[in-house]
């Protein structure tokens, strides 16, 4: 097989040159248990649950390709002053994720419309028994406190929908003559 520049074996020579150059460098081994690794920002570790935002809509469990999310709930009546009848709301009883089945795709986080699920950078949750990788809502709640804040908005990026709507309403209110109701 001829190389790009027409000399037979030039590709092999280039490959061997890369190999020799790599062999002469020192390796950079991190001593993991003793030295904490420097994880990149927004790295994926485990899924954390912010229980107060969960409305038990079951979208995360339905969208999960591995069916590793287990949710149980019950209905509770809430009396609203001035309402003709009491309202009902779902109360979360069980929210478990089986991390032995989870493939860390993040579909459940993307599917959650109420921001109840987040990526946590925690990665040290190994167990000796695979049955112990089923984590309940209390464990998922503890991981919530390790979730980093969202990154700052890119000044060159498009503004958030809420920001542009608020700016438009403010501009309309300033443009309207005094005494007119918007």
BALOBA-1460 file (C-alpha; in Angstrom, 3 decimals):
// residues 182
<rec num="1" residu="x" x="0.000" y="0.000" z="0.000"/>
<rec num="2" residu="x" x="1.373" y="3.381" z="-0.979"/>
<rec num="3" residu="x" x="1.361" y="6.341" z="1.398"/>
<rec num="4" residu="x" x="-0.044" y="9.786" z="0.706"/>
<rec num="5" residu="x" x="3.221" y="11.113" z="-0.721"/>
<rec num="6" residu="x" x="3.837" y="8.096" z="-2.958"/>
<rec num="7" residu="x" x="6.625" y="6.461" z="-0.927"/>
<rec num="8" residu="x" x="5.802" y="2.849" z="-0.029"/>
<rec num="9" residu="x" x="5.637" y="2.336" z="3.766"/>
<rec num="10" residu="x" x="5.501" y="6.028" z="4.696"/>
<rec num="11" residu="x" x="2.271" y="5.453" z="6.662"/>
<rec num="12" residu="x" x="3.949" y="2.710" z="8.682"/>
<rec num="13" residu="x" x="6.927" y="4.965" z="9.370"/>
<rec num="14" residu="x" x="4.658" y="7.786" z="10.578"/>
<rec num="15" residu="x" x="2.811" y="5.379" z="12.872"/>
<rec num="16" residu="x" x="6.055" y="4.041" z="14.336"/>
<rec num="17" residu="x" x="7.295" y="7.613" z="14.872"/>
<rec num="18" residu="x" x="4.184" y="8.413" z="16.929"/>
<rec num="19" residu="x" x="4.652" y="5.201" z="18.919"/>
<rec num="20" residu="x" x="8.317" y="5.948" z="19.668"/>
<rec num="21" residu="x" x="7.535" y="9.535" z="20.672"/>
<rec num="22" residu="x" x="4.819" y="8.316" z="23.063"/>
<rec num="23" residu="x" x="7.076" y="5.626" z="24.543"/>
<rec num="24" residu="x" x="9.706" y="8.165" z="25.595"/>
<rec num="25" residu="x" x="7.259" y="10.338" z="27.632"/>
<rec num="26" residu="x" x="6.653" y="9.775" z="31.312"/>
<rec num="27" residu="x" x="3.179" y="8.575" z="32.212"/>
<rec num="28" residu="x" x="0.999" y="10.705" z="34.474"/>
<rec num="29" residu="x" x="-0.661" y="8.317" z="36.902"/>
<rec num="30" residu="x" x="-2.988" y="9.761" z="39.525"/>
<rec num="31" residu="x" x="-2.928" y="7.950" z="42.850"/>
<rec num="32" residu="x" x="-6.722" y="7.844" z="43.132"/>
<rec num="33" residu="x" x="-7.591" y="6.734" z="46.650"/>
<rec num="34" residu="x" x="-5.004" y="9.079" z="48.131"/>
<rec num="35" residu="x" x="-5.463" y="11.988" z="45.707"/>
<rec num="36" residu="x" x="-8.935" y="13.163" z="44.731"/>
<rec num="37" residu="x" x="-9.298" y="13.446" z="40.947"/>
<rec num="38" residu="x" x="-9.988" y="16.838" z="39.408"/>
<rec num="39" residu="x" x="-13.290" y="16.249" z="37.679"/>
<rec num="40" residu="x" x="-14.336" y="18.504" z="34.831"/>
<rec num="41" residu="x" x="-17.198" y="20.871" z="35.626"/>
<rec num="42" residu="x" x="-20.669" y="19.401" z="35.071"/>
<rec num="43" residu="x" x="-19.320" y="15.831" z="35.030"/>
<rec num="44" residu="x" x="-21.856" y="13.020" z="35.328"/>
<rec num="45" residu="x" x="-21.721" y="10.850" z="38.410"/>
<rec num="46" residu="x" x="-25.083" y="9.819" z="39.814"/>
<rec num="47" residu="x" x="-28.617" y="11.150" z="39.592"/>
<rec num="48" residu="x" x="-29.781" y="13.294" z="42.506"/>
<rec num="49" residu="x" x="-33.412" y="13.952" z="43.485"/>
<rec num="50" residu="x" x="-34.848" y="17.259" z="44.671"/>
<rec num="51" residu="x" x="-37.933" y="15.746" z="46.304"/>
<rec num="52" residu="x" x="-39.858" y="19.012" z="46.774"/>
<rec num="53" residu="x" x="-40.049" y="19.533" z="42.994"/>
<rec num="54" residu="x" x="-41.263" y="16.006" z="42.214"/>
<rec num="55" residu="x" x="-44.967" y="15.930" z="41.316"/>
<rec num="56" residu="x" x="-45.007" y="12.162" z="40.674"/>
<rec num="57" residu="x" x="-45.789" y="12.730" z="37.002"/>
<rec num="58" residu="x" x="-43.913" y="9.480" z="36.188"/>
<rec num="59" residu="x" x="-42.331" y="10.938" z="33.034"/>
<rec num="60" residu="x" x="-38.826" y="9.983" z="34.154"/>
<rec num="61" residu="x" x="-39.833" y="6.361" z="34.774"/>
<rec num="62" residu="x" x="-41.737" y="6.140" z="31.481"/>
<rec num="63" residu="x" x="-38.909" y="7.616" z="29.419"/>
<rec num="64" residu="x" x="-36.153" y="5.517" z="31.023"/>
<rec num="65" residu="x" x="-34.914" y="2.988" z="28.428"/>
<rec num="66" residu="x" x="-33.678" y="0.645" z="31.178"/>
<rec num="67" residu="x" x="-36.780" y="0.823" z="33.406"/>
<rec num="68" residu="x" x="-34.541" y="1.351" z="36.423"/>
<rec num="69" residu="x" x="-36.660" y="4.022" z="38.163"/>
<rec num="70" residu="x" x="-39.330" y="2.846" z="40.617"/>
<rec num="71" residu="x" x="-41.921" y="5.340" z="41.867"/>
<rec num="72" residu="x" x="-44.843" y="4.856" z="44.276"/>
<rec num="73" residu="x" x="-47.215" y="7.532" z="45.536"/>
<rec num="74" residu="x" x="-50.580" y="8.144" z="47.107"/>
<rec num="75" residu="x" x="-53.167" y="10.882" z="46.747"/>
<rec num="76" residu="x" x="-53.749" y="13.353" z="49.545"/>
<rec num="77" residu="x" x="-56.594" y="15.837" z="49.898"/>
<rec num="78" residu="x" x="-55.654" y="19.465" z="50.392"/>
<rec num="79" residu="x" x="-58.299" y="21.885" z="51.649"/>
<rec num="80" residu="x" x="-57.968" y="25.253" z="49.936"/>
<rec num="81" residu="x" x="-59.766" y="28.139" z="51.680"/>
<rec num="82" residu="x" x="-62.491" y="29.519" z="49.459"/>
<rec num="83" residu="x" x="-62.571" y="26.497" z="47.137"/>
<rec num="84" residu="x" x="-65.808" y="24.587" z="46.657"/>
<rec num="85" residu="x" x="-64.174" y="21.196" z="47.165"/>
<rec num="86" residu="x" x="-60.827" y="19.902" z="48.402"/>
<rec num="87" residu="x" x="-58.020" y="19.459" z="45.888"/>
<rec num="88" residu="x" x="-55.957" y="16.310" z="45.471"/>
<rec num="89" residu="x" x="-52.210" y="16.090" z="45.095"/>
<rec num="90" residu="x" x="-49.778" y="13.239" z="44.713"/>
<rec num="91" residu="x" x="-47.408" y="12.523" z="47.582"/>
<rec num="92" residu="x" x="-44.166" y="10.713" z="46.807"/>
<rec num="93" residu="x" x="-43.767" y="7.511" z="48.841"/>
<rec num="94" residu="x" x="-40.948" y="5.779" z="46.956"/>
<rec num="95" residu="x" x="-38.421" y="6.992" z="44.419"/>
<rec num="96" residu="x" x="-35.694" y="4.413" z="43.797"/>
<rec num="97" residu="x" x="-33.096" y="4.191" z="41.071"/>
<rec num="98" residu="x" x="-31.357" y="0.883" z="40.426"/>
<rec num="99" residu="x" x="-27.846" y="1.956" z="39.425"/>
<rec num="100" residu="x" x="-26.955" y="-1.620" z="38.504"/>
<rec num="101" residu="x" x="-29.333" y="-1.206" z="35.533"/>
<rec num="102" residu="x" x="-28.868" y="2.501" z="34.835"/>
<rec num="103" residu="x" x="-26.782" y="3.376" z="31.775"/>
<rec num="104" residu="x" x="-26.387" y="7.068" z="32.788"/>
<rec num="105" residu="x" x="-27.985" y="8.372" z="29.600"/>
<rec num="106" residu="x" x="-29.679" y="11.331" z="31.339"/>
<rec num="107" residu="x" x="-33.019" y="10.911" z="29.573"/>
<rec num="108" residu="x" x="-34.831" y="11.007" z="32.932"/>
<rec num="109" residu="x" x="-33.201" y="14.343" z="33.777"/>
<rec num="110" residu="x" x="-34.118" y="15.797" z="30.390"/>
<rec num="111" residu="x" x="-37.684" y="14.442" z="30.598"/>
<rec num="112" residu="x" x="-38.418" y="15.906" z="34.044"/>
<rec num="113" residu="x" x="-40.476" y="19.093" z="33.485"/>
<rec num="114" residu="x" x="-40.237" y="20.189" z="37.129"/>
<rec num="115" residu="x" x="-36.432" y="20.104" z="37.661"/>
<rec num="116" residu="x" x="-36.550" y="17.357" z="40.266"/>
<rec num="117" residu="x" x="-33.602" y="15.352" z="38.860"/>
<rec num="118" residu="x" x="-30.015" y="16.570" z="38.497"/>
<rec num="119" residu="x" x="-26.567" y="15.196" z="37.720"/>
<rec num="120" residu="x" x="-24.326" y="14.975" z="40.757"/>
<rec num="121" residu="x" x="-20.550" y="14.574" z="40.336"/>
<rec num="122" residu="x" x="-20.473" y="11.920" z="43.087"/>
<rec num="123" residu="x" x="-18.868" y="8.742" z="41.782"/>
<rec num="124" residu="x" x="-17.835" y="6.858" z="44.926"/>
<rec num="125" residu="x" x="-20.857" y="4.661" z="45.527"/>
<rec num="126" residu="x" x="-19.457" y="1.219" z="44.757"/>
<rec num="127" residu="x" x="-20.913" y="-1.727" z="46.665"/>
<rec num="128" residu="x" x="-19.775" y="-5.263" z="47.306"/>
<rec num="129" residu="x" x="-23.229" y="-6.639" z="46.518"/>
<rec num="130" residu="x" x="-25.055" y="-5.646" z="43.332"/>
<rec num="131" residu="x" x="-28.369" y="-5.612" z="45.211"/>
<rec num="132" residu="x" x="-27.111" y="-2.637" z="47.249"/>
<rec num="133" residu="x" x="-27.011" y="-0.428" z="44.117"/>
<rec num="134" residu="x" x="-30.757" y="0.214" z="44.453"/>
<rec num="135" residu="x" x="-30.736" y="3.672" z="46.059"/>
<rec num="136" residu="x" x="-33.822" y="5.174" z="47.683"/>
<rec num="137" residu="x" x="-35.049" y="8.764" z="47.784"/>
<rec num="138" residu="x" x="-33.121" y="9.538" z="50.972"/>
<rec num="139" residu="x" x="-29.793" y="8.620" z="49.359"/>
<rec num="140" residu="x" x="-30.723" y="10.464" z="46.175"/>
<rec num="141" residu="x" x="-31.615" y="13.476" z="48.335"/>
<rec num="142" residu="x" x="-28.170" y="13.430" z="50.001"/>
<rec num="143" residu="x" x="-26.522" y="13.570" z="46.576"/>
<rec num="144" residu="x" x="-28.591" y="16.674" z="45.776"/>
<rec num="145" residu="x" x="-26.346" y="18.771" z="48.020"/>
<rec num="146" residu="x" x="-23.311" y="17.908" z="45.862"/>
<rec num="147" residu="x" x="-24.878" y="19.232" z="42.638"/>
<rec num="148" residu="x" x="-22.841" y="22.228" z="41.430"/>
<rec num="149" residu="x" x="-24.570" y="25.494" z="40.547"/>
<rec num="150" residu="x" x="-25.385" y="25.969" z="36.878"/>
<rec num="151" residu="x" x="-22.703" y="27.609" z="34.753"/>
<rec num="152" residu="x" x="-22.873" y="31.348" z="34.200"/>
<rec num="153" residu="x" x="-24.797" y="32.520" z="31.173"/>
<rec num="154" residu="x" x="-22.634" y="32.984" z="28.088"/>
<rec num="155" residu="x" x="-22.641" y="36.717" z="27.314"/>
<rec num="156" residu="x" x="-22.422" y="35.921" z="23.589"/>
<rec num="157" residu="x" x="-25.269" y="33.427" z="23.804"/>
<rec num="158" residu="x" x="-28.965" y="33.918" z="23.322"/>
<rec num="159" residu="x" x="-30.770" y="35.282" z="26.400"/>
<rec num="160" residu="x" x="-33.113" y="33.009" z="28.307"/>
<rec num="161" residu="x" x="-36.770" y="33.050" z="27.284"/>
<rec num="162" residu="x" x="-37.779" y="34.530" z="30.646"/>
<rec num="163" residu="x" x="-35.210" y="37.315" z="30.383"/>
<rec num="164" residu="x" x="-36.284" y="38.340" z="26.865"/>
<rec num="165" residu="x" x="-39.980" y="38.284" z="27.838"/>
<rec num="166" residu="x" x="-39.327" y="40.453" z="30.899"/>
<rec num="167" residu="x" x="-37.260" y="42.915" z="28.851"/>
<rec num="168" residu="x" x="-40.001" y="43.131" z="26.208"/>
<rec num="169" residu="x" x="-42.692" y="43.809" z="28.837"/>
<rec num="170" residu="x" x="-40.515" y="46.460" z="30.479"/>
<rec num="171" residu="x" x="-39.943" y="48.158" z="27.114"/>
<rec num="172" residu="x" x="-43.683" y="48.126" z="26.392"/>
<rec num="173" residu="x" x="-44.470" y="49.578" z="29.812"/>
<rec num="174" residu="x" x="-41.916" y="52.383" z="29.324"/>
<rec num="175" residu="x" x="-43.175" y="53.130" z="25.808"/>
<rec num="176" residu="x" x="-46.824" y="53.406" z="26.880"/>
<rec num="177" residu="x" x="-47.988" y="56.913" z="27.794"/>
<rec num="178" residu="x" x="-48.735" y="57.492" z="31.493"/>
<rec num="179" residu="x" x="-52.240" y="56.577" z="32.524"/>
<rec num="180" residu="x" x="-52.633" y="53.783" z="29.959"/>
<rec num="181" residu="x" x="-52.899" y="50.289" z="31.363"/>
<rec num="182" residu="x" x="-50.764" y="47.696" z="29.540"/>
